[in-house]
Structure formats: C-alpha cells, structure tokens
C-alpha cells in the first residue's frame, strides 16, 4: 500500500514537471526575417476591422431604422469577429515587432478557450442569419411576429452557451497532457491542436473530441444553412416578379459571401491540422489560420453595405 502511494505521488510529480510554466509562440516558422513586413498588412487589416465594425455597431445602436432582426444578428457577428481578432492579432503583432513570444501556460489555455468559443459562436450566428433570411423570404407576413426581440436574445445566448459548453472540455483535455517535446509552439496564437502536438502523451482523445466538436458546431450549422438556402431558392424561383427575385437573390448572395469568407479558411485550417499537416508548409497553414481570424471582421462592412442596399 505504501509502495502504491509512493508510485502515485511519483506520477503526480512527473506530470507536474512535464507541465511548462509558459509556452513560446514562434510566429511564422521559416519567415522570421519577414515578420516585420508581414506585420504591416496584419496591422492594417486589423485596424480596418476594428474601425469599420465599431462604426457599424454604433450605427445599429443609434439608428432606429436598423433596429430589426437582420441587423441584430449582424451586430452579433460584428462583436464576435472583433473579439476573435482582438484575442489573437495584438499578440501576433507583439511577436512580429518586439519578439514578445512568451505566454503563460494558463494564458495559452485562456486564449485557446476564447478563440474556439468565439469561432463556434461566429458559425452559429451565420446559421441564425440564414434562418433570418429564410423567414424573411418564405414567411414575410409573419417575420416580425416570429423573430421578436426575446427570440433573438435567446437564440444569441443559446449560440454562445453551446460554444462555451463544447469548448470547456478542450481545456481539461489539454491541461492533463504531459509536455515533454519542448514548449515552442510554431504559431502566432494558441490553438488546440498546436498545443496538443507538443505532448508526448496520447492525444487520440483530443483529436476525436476535436472532430466531434467540429461536426456538432460546424457540421450542424452548415446543414442548417444549406437547408435554409435550399428552401429560399425554391421560394425565390416561385416569385412572379423579376424585381423581387433579383432583390431576394442579392440578399442571399451577400450572406453566402459572408459564409464563404468565414468557412473556407476555417476548413483549410482544421483539415490541414488533422489530416494534411505534414504535406502543407507550416508557414502556409499559419498564414491561412490568421486570415481566417482577420478576413470575416474585415469583410463585414462590405457585406453590411451590400445587404443594406438590397435588403428586403
């Protein structure tokens, strides 16, 4: 019994020794000499995203004509995009400019939690926007009675809670791992698989759970979006007025562009991590991963202007 107790204590001590106090975010491997030049478009695009989306949020808050469900969902999308980019880009710029590469172990886990929770919420909001367009086009007379303010608030809260509840296990799954492959993360921010790959333990559970979460969030949302737009397409084709068809198609096109901007780099980043990491240059993967966090908030002003001029 005493020997067993000592063995357990020895394992606990070993596990503690294998948990680093901090990680080193190495930026973009292979392009270290170009970090300053790479930072210029990153900083410019981030500034455009912050200024543009803050301006749009101000308009939605203070212009009564925009107090409608579609713009409430857009406001959720703007806020989510701003938080996603703000949780990663300032740290990336500090790496590029000042070589501040160190991040504490707990700080890395917190950043990971916010990135994955907010990207999950962004996906959910895109789904809600598709449902909003479905109701607006297929049930225009009941639009205001179906999408009331309480319904919108509950939908937004449910999307946020879904992300939180599904991402929290990532933290515990990552924290339990022993890290004996160093503490250098070849990335500009902490994401789940980049951190897990530093472990010398069994990360099979992490990989499987990551795939499950991707299906539960991304897969479910894409399925709902696909069904919504299929129904929208059928309804638009049946419209007798050519002007009404064009207006409806324009609104849908704007939302579809927003979806493509968000999901394309996300899919590339996810599948390259899980299935093609050895065949894709790390620098390419990291640049695309950062574009995924920067592109949607930057394109939101364009999408907003398009929707506003062609809204139903």
C-alpha positions as CSV (number, residue, x, y, z in Angstrom):
1,X,0.0,0.0,0.0
2,X,2.9,2.3,0.9
3,X,4.6,1.5,-2.3
4,X,1.5,2.2,-4.3
5,X,1.1,5.6,-2.6
6,X,4.7,6.5,-3.4
7,X,4.2,5.4,-7.0
8,X,1.1,7.6,-7.4
9,X,3.0,10.6,-5.8
10,X,5.9,10.0,-8.2
11,X,3.5,10.0,-11.2
12,X,1.9,13.3,-10.0
13,X,5.3,14.9,-9.6
14,X,6.4,13.7,-13.1
15,X,3.1,15.1,-14.5
16,X,3.8,18.4,-12.8
17,X,7.4,18.5,-14.1
18,X,6.1,18.0,-17.7
19,X,3.7,21.0,-17.5
20,X,5.6,24.0,-18.7
21,X,5.3,27.3,-16.9
22,X,4.9,29.0,-20.3
23,X,5.0,28.5,-24.0
24,X,6.9,30.3,-26.7
25,X,4.8,31.4,-29.7
26,X,7.3,31.3,-32.5
27,X,5.3,33.3,-35.1
28,X,5.6,32.0,-38.6
29,X,8.4,29.4,-38.9
30,X,10.6,29.9,-41.9
31,X,9.6,33.5,-42.4
32,X,11.2,35.0,-39.2
33,X,13.2,37.5,-41.3
34,X,10.0,38.8,-42.9
35,X,8.0,39.2,-39.7
36,X,8.1,43.0,-39.8
37,X,6.9,43.1,-43.3
38,X,4.2,40.5,-42.7
39,X,3.0,42.6,-39.7
40,X,2.2,45.6,-41.9
41,X,-0.8,44.0,-43.7
42,X,-1.8,42.3,-40.5
43,X,-1.9,45.6,-38.6
44,X,-3.6,47.5,-41.4
45,X,-6.3,44.9,-41.9
46,X,-6.9,44.7,-38.1
47,X,-7.2,48.5,-37.9
48,X,-9.8,48.4,-40.7
49,X,-11.7,45.7,-39.0
50,X,-11.8,47.5,-35.6
51,X,-12.8,50.9,-37.0
52,X,-15.2,49.5,-39.6
53,X,-17.1,47.2,-37.3
54,X,-17.2,49.7,-34.3
55,X,-18.7,52.2,-36.7
56,X,-21.3,49.8,-37.9
57,X,-22.2,48.8,-34.3
58,X,-22.6,52.5,-33.5
59,X,-25.0,52.9,-36.5
60,X,-27.1,49.9,-35.4
61,X,-27.3,51.1,-31.8
62,X,-28.3,54.7,-32.6
63,X,-30.3,54.4,-35.9
64,X,-33.8,53.4,-35.3
65,X,-34.4,52.2,-38.8
66,X,-31.8,49.5,-38.2
67,X,-33.5,48.1,-35.1
68,X,-34.5,45.0,-37.0
69,X,-33.7,41.3,-36.5
70,X,-31.3,41.1,-39.5
71,X,-29.2,43.9,-38.1
72,X,-29.3,42.5,-34.6
73,X,-27.7,39.3,-36.0
74,X,-25.2,41.4,-37.9
75,X,-24.3,43.2,-34.7
76,X,-23.7,39.8,-33.0
77,X,-21.4,38.9,-36.0
78,X,-19.5,42.2,-35.7
79,X,-19.0,41.8,-32.0
80,X,-17.9,38.2,-32.3
81,X,-15.4,39.0,-35.1
82,X,-13.9,41.9,-33.2
83,X,-13.3,39.7,-30.1
84,X,-11.8,36.9,-32.2
85,X,-9.3,39.2,-34.0
86,X,-8.6,41.1,-30.8
87,X,-7.8,37.9,-28.9
88,X,-5.0,37.0,-31.4
89,X,-3.7,39.8,-33.6
90,X,-2.3,42.1,-30.8
91,X,-0.2,39.1,-29.5
92,X,0.9,38.3,-33.1
93,X,2.0,41.9,-33.6
94,X,3.9,41.9,-30.3
95,X,5.8,38.8,-31.6
96,X,6.5,40.4,-35.0
97,X,7.6,43.8,-33.7
98,X,9.0,43.2,-30.2
99,X,9.8,39.5,-30.1
100,X,7.5,39.1,-27.1
101,X,6.9,35.4,-27.7
102,X,6.3,34.1,-24.2
103,X,2.8,33.3,-23.0
104,X,2.0,31.6,-19.7
105,X,0.5,28.1,-19.7
106,X,-2.8,29.3,-18.2
107,X,-2.8,32.3,-20.5
108,X,-2.4,30.0,-23.5
109,X,-5.3,27.9,-22.3
110,X,-7.4,31.0,-21.9
111,X,-6.6,32.3,-25.3
112,X,-7.4,28.8,-26.8
113,X,-10.8,28.9,-25.0
114,X,-11.8,32.3,-26.3
115,X,-10.7,31.6,-29.9
116,X,-12.6,28.3,-30.2
117,X,-15.6,29.5,-28.3
118,X,-15.9,32.7,-30.4
119,X,-15.3,30.9,-33.7
120,X,-18.1,28.5,-32.7
121,X,-20.4,31.4,-31.9
122,X,-19.5,33.0,-35.2
123,X,-20.6,29.9,-37.0
124,X,-23.8,29.9,-35.0
125,X,-24.6,33.5,-35.9
126,X,-24.1,32.7,-39.6
127,X,-26.6,30.0,-39.2
128,X,-29.0,32.4,-37.4
129,X,-28.6,34.9,-40.3
130,X,-29.5,32.2,-42.8
131,X,-32.6,31.3,-40.8
132,X,-33.5,35.0,-40.6
133,X,-33.3,35.2,-44.4
134,X,-35.5,32.1,-44.7
135,X,-38.2,33.6,-42.5
136,X,-38.0,37.0,-44.3
137,X,-38.4,35.5,-47.7
138,X,-40.6,32.5,-47.1
139,X,-42.9,34.0,-44.4
140,X,-42.7,37.8,-44.9
141,X,-46.1,38.5,-43.3
142,X,-45.1,36.7,-40.1
143,X,-41.5,37.9,-40.0
144,X,-41.9,40.4,-37.1
145,X,-44.0,38.1,-35.1
146,X,-41.7,35.1,-35.4
147,X,-38.4,36.9,-34.9
148,X,-39.2,39.0,-31.8
149,X,-36.6,40.6,-29.6
150,X,-36.9,37.9,-26.9
151,X,-36.5,35.2,-29.5
152,X,-33.4,36.9,-31.0
153,X,-31.9,37.3,-27.5
154,X,-32.5,33.6,-26.6
155,X,-31.0,32.5,-30.0
156,X,-27.9,34.5,-29.4
157,X,-27.5,33.3,-25.8
158,X,-28.0,29.7,-26.9
159,X,-25.3,30.0,-29.5
160,X,-22.9,31.4,-27.0
161,X,-23.6,28.8,-24.4
162,X,-23.3,26.0,-27.0
163,X,-19.8,27.2,-27.7
164,X,-18.8,27.5,-24.1
165,X,-20.1,24.1,-23.1
166,X,-18.5,22.3,-26.0
167,X,-15.1,24.1,-25.7
168,X,-14.6,23.8,-22.0
169,X,-13.5,20.1,-22.3
170,X,-10.7,21.2,-24.6
171,X,-9.1,23.0,-21.6
172,X,-9.2,19.9,-19.4
173,X,-8.1,17.6,-22.2
174,X,-5.1,19.8,-22.9
175,X,-4.2,20.5,-19.3
176,X,-4.0,16.8,-18.4
177,X,-1.3,16.1,-21.1
178,X,2.4,15.7,-20.3
179,X,4.5,18.1,-22.3
180,X,8.0,16.7,-23.0
181,X,8.5,17.8,-26.6
182,X,9.5,21.3,-25.6
183,X,7.4,24.4,-25.2
184,X,7.8,26.1,-28.5
185,X,4.6,26.5,-30.5
186,X,5.1,27.2,-34.2
187,X,2.2,29.5,-34.4
188,X,1.1,33.1,-33.6
189,X,-1.5,32.0,-31.2
190,X,-2.5,29.0,-29.1
191,X,-5.0,26.7,-30.7
192,X,-6.0,23.3,-29.5
193,X,-4.0,21.0,-31.9
194,X,-0.9,23.2,-32.0
195,X,-0.6,22.9,-28.2
196,X,-1.6,19.2,-28.1
197,X,1.1,18.2,-30.6
198,X,3.7,19.3,-28.1
199,X,2.7,16.5,-25.8
200,X,4.4,13.1,-25.7
201,X,1.2,11.6,-24.3
202,X,-1.7,10.0,-26.1
203,X,-3.7,12.8,-27.8
204,X,-6.1,10.5,-29.5
205,X,-9.0,11.7,-27.2
206,X,-8.1,15.3,-28.1
207,X,-8.2,14.5,-31.9
208,X,-11.5,12.6,-31.6
209,X,-13.2,15.2,-29.5
210,X,-12.0,17.9,-31.8
211,X,-13.6,16.1,-34.7
212,X,-16.8,15.7,-32.7
213,X,-17.0,19.4,-31.8
214,X,-16.4,20.3,-35.5
215,X,-19.3,18.1,-36.5
216,X,-21.6,19.4,-33.7
217,X,-20.9,23.0,-34.4
218,X,-19.7,23.4,-38.0
219,X,-21.4,20.4,-39.4
220,X,-24.8,21.2,-37.8
221,X,-24.6,24.9,-38.8
222,X,-23.7,24.2,-42.4
223,X,-26.5,21.6,-42.6
224,X,-29.0,24.3,-41.3
225,X,-27.6,26.9,-43.7
226,X,-27.8,24.5,-46.6
227,X,-31.4,23.6,-45.8
228,X,-32.4,27.2,-45.3
229,X,-30.9,28.4,-48.6
230,X,-32.4,25.4,-50.4
231,X,-35.9,26.5,-49.2
232,X,-35.1,30.1,-50.0
233,X,-34.1,29.2,-53.5
234,X,-37.3,27.3,-54.1
235,X,-39.3,30.3,-52.8
236,X,-37.4,32.8,-54.9
237,X,-37.8,30.8,-58.1
238,X,-41.5,30.7,-57.5
239,X,-41.8,34.5,-57.2
240,X,-43.6,36.1,-60.2
241,X,-41.9,39.4,-60.1
242,X,-38.4,39.6,-61.7
243,X,-37.5,42.6,-59.4
244,X,-38.5,40.6,-56.3
245,X,-36.4,37.7,-57.5
246,X,-33.4,39.9,-58.1
247,X,-33.7,41.6,-54.7
248,X,-34.0,38.3,-52.9
249,X,-31.1,36.8,-54.8
250,X,-29.0,39.8,-54.0
251,X,-29.7,39.5,-50.3
252,X,-28.8,35.8,-50.3
253,X,-25.6,36.4,-52.3
254,X,-24.4,38.8,-49.7
255,X,-25.0,36.2,-46.9
256,X,-23.4,33.5,-49.0
257,X,-20.3,35.6,-49.5
258,X,-20.1,36.1,-45.7
259,X,-20.3,32.4,-45.2
260,X,-17.6,31.7,-47.8
261,X,-15.3,34.2,-46.2
262,X,-15.7,32.6,-42.8
263,X,-15.8,28.9,-43.6
264,X,-13.2,28.5,-46.4
265,X,-10.1,29.3,-44.4
266,X,-11.6,27.6,-41.3
267,X,-12.0,24.3,-43.2
268,X,-8.5,24.6,-44.6
269,X,-7.0,25.2,-41.2
270,X,-9.0,22.4,-39.5
271,X,-8.4,19.7,-42.1
272,X,-4.7,20.5,-42.5
273,X,-4.2,20.1,-38.8
274,X,-6.0,16.8,-38.6
275,X,-5.2,15.1,-42.0
276,X,-2.7,17.1,-44.0
277,X,-0.3,18.7,-41.6
278,X,2.8,17.0,-43.0
279,X,2.1,17.9,-46.6
280,X,1.3,21.6,-46.2
281,X,4.2,24.0,-45.3
282,X,3.7,25.3,-41.7
283,X,4.1,28.9,-42.9
284,X,1.1,28.5,-45.3
285,X,-1.0,26.9,-42.6
286,X,-0.3,29.7,-40.1
287,X,-0.9,32.5,-42.5
288,X,-4.3,30.9,-43.6
289,X,-5.2,30.4,-39.9
290,X,-4.6,34.1,-39.2
291,X,-6.5,35.1,-42.4
292,X,-9.4,33.1,-41.0
293,X,-9.5,35.3,-37.9
294,X,-9.0,38.5,-39.8
295,X,-10.9,38.2,-43.1
296,X,-14.5,37.9,-41.7
297,X,-14.3,41.0,-39.5
298,X,-12.7,43.0,-42.3
299,X,-15.3,41.9,-44.9
300,X,-18.3,42.6,-42.5
301,X,-18.5,46.3,-43.5
302,X,-18.7,45.3,-47.2
303,X,-21.3,42.7,-46.5
304,X,-23.3,45.1,-44.4
305,X,-23.3,47.8,-47.1
306,X,-24.4,45.2,-49.7
307,X,-27.2,43.9,-47.5
308,X,-28.4,47.3,-46.5
309,X,-28.8,48.4,-50.2
310,X,-30.5,45.2,-51.2
311,X,-32.4,44.3,-48.0
312,X,-36.0,43.1,-48.0
